[in-house]
């Protein structure tokens, strides 16, 4: 992974962040964070996929939420994200050396 270490990436997922990355021809926006709901703290991770950089002046022609999870168990949420085959049918650990983080 370019721009972040694996540990830094994991910490951002754990503590909450917006992360923009590129893999192959696709751009991905990962949002993680916590919120209180019904007297419980829920941690969530969602991932959206784009066909062009969000920094572009043009609107993406493809935008799709491809992953979403929310529960009280932060580590289980991160594990579910890491194991989800959402990156061209591969999981994060299969492609982490081919990812370029644009911002976090």
N, C-alpha and C positions, 0 to 999 in steps of 0.2 A: 504494500500500500504506500503510495506516495503522499507525503505531507503530514501523515500522522503515524505513530506507532500503533501496533495492535492494542497495547495497553491504554493508550490515550483514547483510541476509538471506543473501547469497551467502557472506559470511565465516562465518556460523553453520553453513551447510551444509558448508563446507570444513573447519572446525575441530571441528565436532561440537556438536549441541544438540538439545533437544526444543523444538519450536515448535508452538503451537496457534493455528489461525486459523479464521476463518469466511468463507465465500463463499456468497452466496445463502442458502439454507436449511440448508446442510450445514456441519458442523464437521470440521476435518481436523487430525490429529496427524502431524507430520513428525518423524522421528527420524533423526539422522545421527551418525556417529561412526566410529572406527577401532578395529580389534582385530588382534592378532597371531594368525595361524593358519598352522601348518606353515611357520614361519620367514618368513612374508610378512606385511606390514601390509596389511590389507584395509579399505577405506573402504566404508561402506554408507549407503544412504538407504532408508527405508521410510515409506510414507504409509498411514494408516488414515482411514476416513471414518465419521462418526457423524451421527445425526439430532438429538441434543440436546447441549448444552454438557456437557463432562466435569465442569465445576464444579457441575452440577446435583446435587441429592440423588437423582435418579432414574437408573436404569441406562438406557443407550441401547437402543432397540429395534432399531436397525440399527447394526451394526459390521462393517466389512469392510476388509481390507487391499487397497488398490487399486494399490499400486506397491511394488516392492522391487528393489534392485540392490546388488551387492557386487562390488568388484574392486580391484585395486591402483591404478587410475587415478582419483584423486579428481575431477579436472576433467571427465573423461568421464562419471563418475557424475552430477555436477551438471548437465552438459549434457543427459544422458538424462532426468533429472527435469524440467528446464525445458521440454523438448520433448515430454514425455509428455502426451497428451490425456486427463488424468484428472480434470479439474475440469469436470464436465458436458460432456465431450467437447471441452474447450478446454485449451490448455496454459497454464502459469503466466504466460508473457509476454502472453497474450491477456487475462488477468484481473487482473494485478498491481495495477492502479489501483482495483479493486473489492474487494480483500482487506482484512480487518481482522485484524491479529495480536493475539491475546488474551494470549499470553505467549511468551517465548523465553528 
